Amino acid sequence: MPKKSAVRPAFIELNHLADEGLRLRVTREIADDLAVDALGRDRAGKPPFDEVSRLREAGLPALLTPPGPARRGTDWRTACAVIREIAAADSSVGELLGRHYVLSWSARFFGSPEKADGLELRTAAEQWLWSGSTDLPDLEPTAGPDLTLTPVDGGYVLHGCKTLAAGVQVADRLVLGAVCAYSGESLIVYVDPAHPGVAADAENDRLGQRLTGAGSISFDGVPVPADHVLGAVPRDEHAVAPFATLAPLALRLALVHVSLGTAEGALAEARDLNRAAPRSWPAAGADDGAYPERPGADPYLLLAYGELVTAAHTAAAVVDSATEALARGLLAGQGLGVDERADIAVLVAAAEAVTSRSAMDITTRVLELTQGAESPAGAPGFDRFWRNARILTAQASPTHRLRDIGDHYLNGTHPPLTLRV
């Protein structure tokens, strides 16, 4: 692995770019920059301060905010392309960006248009990186919520602890779902993690996705002004607006793009290695030893790559269909209907199921394709792709997703309107 240059590319501020092609070109530049030392950073397992600094140099946090009349935010399709491109180089950074983009929509999902516009303008201007969770699981009779809000003059104070998959040490703002201690009302709020009442405990030695900044974060009397409450969430799922329930679907689909990018990145790196250091697989048939001299001419190697590339293309087609449907749903806003939301949910579930299997198959077989291949800089570290894919795909059960798809197709049953991921 070549050493990373101390001088990074002079990235253009993406939030000032109107041309989508130029945005994606600059995204490829920062992806190339991240790919150079991805293995070393993965093995070091440090909090992603350096990675976030690189993202800000490129203006990516500002780019990945919702599009608006007074800012250069990007639409869902372009954002997913950016997330996937970055994930192919470093899936941890891809997940950071994916969660940031989805959470930057929170004010639109749960609040008023005026509040959303003001918050998004400030997010873009200050290049805030968002993290948190709007997940509101059902409350068990014997267990209280993770986070509670106690009313005080001018707002609330926040108490409790929450486990987050990303950004516990590097986020500029956190979006959280919490329950009012007095009324039991579920609220979506945002807080500044720089407050002294916020304490983060990072988990950097995970199996995979080590650089997302995962861990637990606790809140001890953290003030939440009234204007930091984005909105209330009805406990009855039938009363939840269909548009608000796009929030978990958007997060799930963003993570699907991270998984697919991880698989595509593994394939691309393995291809480069096999071109430079081909490996012959002797066969038991009549054509033993009849391989041409040129690199990568082993017919069994070609067959393996043909199967894996086809699997990646198949997953990409399903993911692109779900991406297009969700983009239309986001444009519909509060006018989104229950039937349209159900169709989006089924397509997202299909994308999860297909990509989960493809990502695991591709990253597993890449380990086989590169076994024994000589790398000029030592161990190529292809295990990181498998580890990252395993963590990403473990978050959702393909069996449950396929059951929901079957129930919708056979019985016309709508997936539940829920804010749970």
C-alpha positions as CSV (number, residue, x, y, z in Angstrom):
1,M,0.0,0.0,0.0
2,P,1.6,3.3,-1.1
3,K,2.1,5.9,1.6
4,K,-0.3,8.8,1.6
5,S,1.1,12.1,0.5
6,A,1.1,14.8,3.1
7,V,-0.3,17.2,0.5
8,R,-4.0,16.4,-0.4
9,P,-5.7,17.4,-3.6
10,A,-7.0,21.0,-3.6
11,F,-10.7,20.0,-3.4
12,I,-13.4,22.4,-4.7
13,E,-16.1,23.5,-2.3
14,L,-18.9,21.2,-3.4
15,N,-21.6,23.4,-2.0
16,H,-20.7,26.0,-4.6
17,L,-20.9,23.6,-7.6
18,A,-24.1,23.7,-9.7
19,D,-23.0,21.0,-12.1
20,E,-23.8,17.4,-11.0
21,G,-21.0,15.9,-13.1
22,L,-18.4,18.2,-11.5
23,R,-19.7,17.3,-8.1
24,L,-19.3,13.6,-8.8
25,R,-15.8,14.2,-10.2
26,V,-14.7,15.9,-7.0
27,T,-16.3,13.1,-5.0
28,R,-14.1,10.6,-6.9
29,E,-11.1,12.7,-6.0
30,I,-11.8,12.5,-2.3
31,A,-12.7,8.8,-2.7
32,D,-9.3,8.2,-4.3
33,D,-7.7,10.1,-1.4
34,L,-9.5,8.0,1.2
35,A,-8.6,4.7,-0.6
36,V,-4.9,5.4,-0.4
37,D,-4.7,4.8,3.4
38,A,-8.0,3.0,4.0
39,L,-6.3,-0.2,5.2
40,G,-4.0,1.6,7.6
41,R,-6.8,3.7,9.1
42,D,-9.0,0.6,9.5
43,R,-6.3,-1.2,11.4
44,A,-5.6,1.8,13.6
45,G,-9.2,2.1,14.5
46,K,-9.0,5.7,15.7
47,P,-12.0,8.1,16.0
48,P,-12.7,9.5,12.5
49,F,-11.5,13.1,13.2
50,D,-9.1,13.1,10.2
51,E,-11.8,11.6,8.0
52,V,-14.3,14.2,8.9
53,S,-11.7,16.9,8.3
54,R,-11.2,15.6,4.7
55,L,-14.9,15.6,4.1
56,R,-15.1,19.2,5.1
57,E,-12.2,20.1,2.9
58,A,-14.3,18.8,0.0
59,G,-17.4,20.5,1.2
60,L,-19.3,17.2,1.4
61,P,-21.3,17.8,4.6
62,A,-22.7,21.0,3.0
63,L,-23.4,19.2,-0.3
64,L,-25.3,16.4,1.4
65,T,-28.1,18.5,2.7
66,P,-31.6,18.6,1.2
67,P,-31.9,20.8,-1.9
68,G,-33.4,24.2,-1.3
69,P,-33.9,27.6,-3.0
70,A,-31.2,29.3,-1.0
71,R,-28.5,26.6,-0.9
72,R,-26.7,24.1,-3.1
73,G,-27.9,20.9,-1.4
74,T,-28.3,17.9,-3.6
75,D,-31.2,15.6,-4.4
76,W,-31.6,12.0,-3.2
77,R,-30.3,10.4,-6.4
78,T,-27.1,12.4,-6.5
79,A,-26.6,12.0,-2.7
80,C,-26.8,8.2,-3.0
81,A,-24.3,8.2,-5.8
82,V,-21.9,10.2,-3.6
83,I,-22.4,7.9,-0.6
84,R,-21.8,4.8,-2.8
85,E,-18.7,6.3,-4.4
86,I,-17.2,7.1,-1.0
87,A,-18.2,3.8,0.5
88,A,-16.3,1.9,-2.3
89,A,-13.2,3.6,-1.0
90,D,-14.0,3.5,2.8
91,S,-17.3,2.1,3.8
92,S,-17.1,3.6,7.3
93,V,-16.9,7.1,5.9
94,G,-19.7,6.2,3.5
95,E,-21.9,5.3,6.4
96,L,-21.0,8.5,8.2
97,L,-22.1,10.5,5.2
98,G,-25.2,8.4,4.6
99,R,-26.5,8.9,8.1
100,H,-25.6,12.6,8.0
101,Y,-27.7,13.1,4.8
102,V,-30.7,11.2,6.1
103,L,-30.7,13.0,9.5
104,S,-30.3,16.3,7.8
105,W,-33.8,15.7,6.5
106,S,-35.2,15.3,10.0
107,A,-36.7,18.8,10.2
108,R,-38.6,18.1,7.0
109,F,-39.9,14.7,8.2
110,F,-41.0,15.9,11.7
111,G,-41.1,19.7,11.7
112,S,-42.5,22.7,9.8
113,P,-41.1,23.9,6.4
114,E,-40.0,27.1,8.0
115,K,-38.0,25.3,10.7
116,A,-36.5,22.9,8.2
117,D,-35.4,25.7,5.9
118,G,-33.7,27.6,8.6
119,L,-31.9,24.6,10.1
120,E,-30.8,23.4,6.7
121,L,-29.4,26.8,5.8
122,R,-27.3,26.8,9.0
123,T,-26.2,23.2,8.4
124,A,-24.9,24.1,5.0
125,A,-23.3,27.3,6.1
126,E,-21.4,25.8,9.0
127,Q,-20.9,22.3,7.4
128,W,-22.4,20.6,10.4
129,L,-22.1,16.8,10.4
130,W,-25.3,15.2,11.8
131,S,-25.6,12.0,13.7
132,G,-28.1,10.5,16.1
133,S,-31.2,8.3,15.8
134,T,-34.9,9.1,15.4
135,D,-35.8,5.5,16.2
136,L,-38.6,5.3,18.7
137,P,-39.1,1.6,19.7
138,D,-42.2,0.5,21.5
139,L,-42.0,1.0,25.3
140,E,-42.1,-2.2,27.3
141,P,-44.3,-2.1,30.4
142,T,-41.3,-2.9,32.7
143,A,-38.7,-0.6,30.9
144,G,-38.6,3.1,30.3
145,P,-37.3,4.9,27.3
146,D,-33.6,5.3,26.6
147,L,-33.9,9.1,26.7
148,T,-36.3,11.3,28.6
149,L,-37.2,15.0,28.4
150,T,-38.1,16.9,31.6
151,P,-40.1,20.1,31.0
152,V,-38.5,23.3,32.3
153,D,-39.0,27.0,31.5
154,G,-38.2,27.6,27.9
155,G,-37.9,24.0,26.9
156,Y,-36.7,20.7,28.3
157,V,-33.6,19.0,29.8
158,L,-32.5,15.7,28.4
159,H,-31.4,12.7,30.4
160,G,-30.4,9.1,29.5
161,C,-28.1,7.1,27.3
162,K,-28.3,6.0,23.7
163,T,-26.2,3.7,21.6
164,L,-25.4,5.1,18.1
165,A,-23.9,3.5,15.1
166,A,-21.9,6.6,14.1
167,G,-20.6,10.0,15.0
168,V,-20.6,9.9,18.8
169,Q,-17.3,11.9,18.9
170,V,-17.3,13.8,15.7
171,A,-20.9,15.0,15.1
172,D,-21.7,18.7,15.3
173,R,-25.4,18.1,16.1
174,L,-27.4,15.1,17.2
175,V,-31.0,14.3,16.2
176,L,-32.7,12.1,18.9
177,G,-36.0,10.6,19.7
178,A,-37.0,11.0,23.4
179,V,-40.0,10.7,25.6
180,C,-41.4,13.5,27.8
181,A,-41.2,12.3,31.4
182,Y,-44.5,13.9,32.4
183,S,-46.8,13.4,29.4
184,G,-45.3,10.4,27.7
185,E,-45.2,12.2,24.4
186,S,-42.6,11.2,21.9
187,L,-40.6,14.1,20.6
188,I,-37.8,14.5,18.0
189,V,-35.2,17.0,19.2
190,Y,-31.7,18.1,18.3
191,V,-28.9,18.9,20.7
192,D,-25.3,20.2,20.6
193,P,-23.0,17.4,21.7
194,A,-20.4,20.0,22.8
195,H,-22.5,20.7,26.0
196,P,-20.6,19.5,29.1
197,G,-23.5,17.3,30.1
198,V,-22.9,15.1,27.0
199,A,-20.4,12.2,27.4
200,A,-19.3,9.9,24.6
201,D,-17.9,6.4,24.9
202,A,-16.5,5.3,21.5
203,E,-16.4,1.7,20.3
204,N,-13.5,1.7,17.8
205,D,-12.6,-2.0,18.0
206,R,-15.7,-3.5,16.4
207,L,-15.5,-6.3,13.9
208,G,-16.2,-3.9,11.0
209,Q,-17.1,-0.3,10.2
210,R,-14.5,0.7,12.8
211,L,-14.2,4.3,11.7
212,T,-17.8,5.4,11.9
213,G,-17.4,6.7,15.5
214,A,-19.9,4.2,16.9
215,G,-20.5,4.0,20.6
216,S,-22.7,5.1,23.4
217,I,-23.5,8.7,24.4
218,S,-25.1,9.9,27.6
219,F,-26.9,13.0,28.5
220,D,-27.0,14.5,32.0
221,G,-29.3,17.5,32.2
222,V,-28.6,18.8,28.7
223,P,-30.8,21.7,27.8
224,V,-33.1,21.4,24.8
225,P,-34.7,24.8,24.0
226,A,-38.2,24.8,22.7
227,D,-37.1,25.7,19.2
228,H,-34.8,22.6,19.2
229,V,-37.9,20.4,19.3
230,L,-38.5,19.4,15.7
231,G,-41.9,17.8,16.3
232,A,-44.0,15.2,18.1
233,V,-44.6,11.7,17.0
234,P,-48.0,10.0,17.6
235,R,-47.7,6.7,19.5
236,D,-50.5,5.2,17.3
237,E,-48.8,4.2,14.0
238,H,-52.1,4.8,12.2
239,A,-51.8,8.5,13.1
240,V,-48.2,8.9,11.8
241,A,-47.9,10.8,8.5
242,P,-46.7,8.6,5.7
243,F,-44.1,11.2,4.8
244,A,-42.5,11.0,8.3
245,T,-42.2,7.2,8.0
246,L,-39.9,7.7,5.0
247,A,-37.2,8.6,7.6
248,P,-36.3,4.9,8.5
249,L,-36.7,3.9,4.9
250,A,-34.3,6.6,3.8
251,L,-31.8,5.4,6.3
252,R,-32.1,1.8,5.4
253,L,-31.7,2.6,1.7
254,A,-28.6,4.8,2.4
255,L,-27.0,1.9,4.2
256,V,-27.9,-0.3,1.2
257,H,-25.8,2.0,-0.9
258,V,-23.0,1.7,1.6
259,S,-23.2,-2.1,1.4
260,L,-23.3,-2.1,-2.4
261,G,-20.4,0.4,-2.5
262,T,-18.4,-1.9,-0.2
263,A,-18.9,-4.8,-2.6
264,E,-18.0,-2.8,-5.6
265,G,-14.9,-1.4,-3.9
266,A,-13.8,-5.0,-3.0
267,L,-14.3,-6.1,-6.6
268,A,-12.4,-3.2,-8.0
269,E,-9.4,-3.7,-5.7
270,A,-9.3,-7.4,-6.3
271,R,-9.4,-6.8,-10.0
272,D,-6.4,-4.5,-9.8
273,L,-4.5,-7.0,-7.7
274,N,-5.3,-10.0,-10.0
275,R,-4.3,-8.0,-13.1
276,A,-0.9,-7.4,-11.6
277,A,-0.5,-10.8,-9.9
278,P,-2.7,-13.4,-11.6
279,R,-3.4,-16.7,-10.0
280,S,-4.0,-19.9,-11.9
281,W,-6.6,-22.4,-10.7
282,P,-5.7,-25.8,-12.2
283,A,-8.7,-27.7,-13.4
284,A,-9.4,-31.4,-13.3
285,G,-10.5,-31.4,-17.0
286,A,-8.8,-31.8,-20.3
287,D,-7.6,-28.2,-20.5
288,D,-5.2,-28.4,-17.6
289,G,-2.4,-25.9,-17.9
290,A,-3.6,-24.4,-21.1
291,Y,-3.8,-20.9,-19.8
292,P,-2.4,-18.0,-21.9
293,E,0.5,-16.0,-20.6
294,R,-1.1,-12.7,-20.2
295,P,-2.3,-11.6,-16.7
296,G,-5.9,-12.4,-15.8
297,A,-6.4,-15.0,-18.5
298,D,-7.2,-17.9,-16.2
299,P,-10.7,-19.0,-17.4
300,Y,-11.8,-20.0,-13.9
301,L,-10.8,-16.6,-12.7
302,L,-12.7,-15.0,-15.5
303,L,-15.8,-17.2,-14.7
304,A,-15.6,-16.1,-11.0
305,Y,-15.4,-12.4,-11.9
306,G,-18.2,-12.8,-14.4
307,E,-20.5,-14.3,-11.7
308,L,-19.6,-11.6,-9.1
309,V,-19.9,-8.7,-11.5
310,T,-23.3,-10.0,-12.6
311,A,-24.4,-10.2,-8.9
312,A,-23.2,-6.6,-8.4
313,H,-25.1,-5.4,-11.5
314,T,-28.2,-7.2,-10.4
315,A,-28.1,-5.7,-6.9
316,A,-27.5,-2.2,-8.5
317,A,-30.5,-2.5,-10.7
318,V,-32.8,-3.3,-7.7
319,V,-31.2,-0.6,-5.6
320,D,-31.5,2.0,-8.4
321,S,-35.3,1.2,-8.6
322,A,-35.7,1.7,-4.9
323,T,-33.7,4.9,-5.0
324,E,-35.8,6.4,-7.8
325,A,-39.0,5.5,-5.9
326,L,-37.8,7.1,-2.7
327,A,-36.7,10.2,-4.6
328,R,-40.2,10.6,-5.9
329,G,-41.6,10.1,-2.4
330,L,-39.4,12.8,-0.9
331,L,-40.5,15.2,-3.7
332,A,-44.2,14.4,-2.8
333,G,-43.6,15.7,0.7
334,Q,-46.7,15.8,3.0
335,G,-48.8,14.8,0.0
336,L,-47.4,11.3,0.1
337,G,-50.1,8.7,0.4
338,V,-50.2,5.4,2.3
339,D,-50.2,3.3,-0.9
340,E,-47.3,5.2,-2.3
341,R,-45.4,4.8,0.9
342,A,-46.1,1.0,0.9
343,D,-44.7,0.6,-2.6
344,I,-41.5,2.5,-1.6
345,A,-41.2,0.3,1.5
346,V,-41.4,-2.9,-0.6
347,L,-38.8,-1.7,-3.0
348,V,-36.4,-0.7,-0.2
349,A,-37.0,-4.2,1.4
350,A,-36.1,-5.8,-1.9
351,A,-33.0,-3.7,-2.3
352,E,-31.9,-4.7,1.2
353,A,-32.5,-8.4,0.6
354,V,-30.7,-8.6,-2.7
355,T,-27.8,-6.4,-1.7
356,S,-27.3,-8.2,1.6
357,R,-26.8,-11.5,-0.1
358,S,-24.7,-10.1,-2.9
359,A,-22.4,-8.0,-0.7
360,M,-21.6,-11.0,1.5
361,D,-21.1,-13.3,-1.4
362,I,-18.9,-10.9,-3.3
363,T,-16.7,-9.9,-0.3
364,T,-16.3,-13.6,0.7
365,R,-15.3,-14.8,-2.7
366,V,-13.0,-11.8,-3.2
367,L,-11.0,-13.3,-0.3
368,E,-10.7,-16.5,-2.3
369,L,-9.8,-14.7,-5.6
370,T,-6.9,-12.8,-3.9
371,Q,-5.6,-15.6,-1.7
372,G,-2.0,-16.2,-2.5
373,A,-1.8,-13.2,-4.8
374,E,1.4,-11.2,-4.2
375,S,0.9,-7.6,-3.2
376,P,3.8,-5.2,-3.7
377,A,3.2,-3.6,-0.4
378,G,2.4,-6.7,1.6
379,A,-1.0,-8.0,2.8
380,P,-3.7,-6.4,0.7
381,G,-6.2,-6.4,3.6
382,F,-9.3,-7.7,1.7
383,D,-10.7,-9.0,5.0
384,R,-11.8,-5.4,5.8
385,F,-14.4,-5.5,3.0
386,W,-15.9,-8.7,4.4
387,R,-15.9,-7.4,7.9
388,N,-17.6,-4.2,6.9
389,A,-20.2,-5.9,4.8
390,R,-20.9,-8.3,7.7
391,I,-21.6,-5.5,10.1
392,L,-23.8,-3.6,7.6
393,T,-25.9,-6.6,6.5
394,A,-26.3,-7.8,10.1
395,Q,-28.5,-4.8,10.9
396,A,-31.4,-6.1,8.8
397,S,-32.7,-9.7,8.4
398,P,-33.3,-10.6,4.7
399,T,-35.8,-13.2,5.9
400,H,-38.0,-10.5,7.5
401,R,-37.7,-8.3,4.4
402,L,-38.6,-11.1,2.1
403,R,-41.6,-12.0,4.2
404,D,-42.9,-8.4,4.0
405,I,-42.4,-8.4,0.2
406,G,-44.3,-11.7,-0.1
407,D,-47.2,-10.5,2.2
408,H,-47.5,-7.4,0.1
409,Y,-47.5,-9.2,-3.2
410,L,-49.8,-12.1,-2.2
411,N,-52.2,-10.4,0.2
412,G,-51.8,-6.7,-0.6
413,T,-50.7,-6.1,3.0
414,H,-49.0,-2.7,3.6
415,P,-45.7,-2.8,5.6
416,P,-46.5,-1.0,8.9
417,L,-46.2,2.8,9.2
418,T,-43.4,2.9,11.7
419,L,-40.4,5.0,12.6
420,R,-38.5,2.0,13.7
421,V,-35.6,1.0,11.5
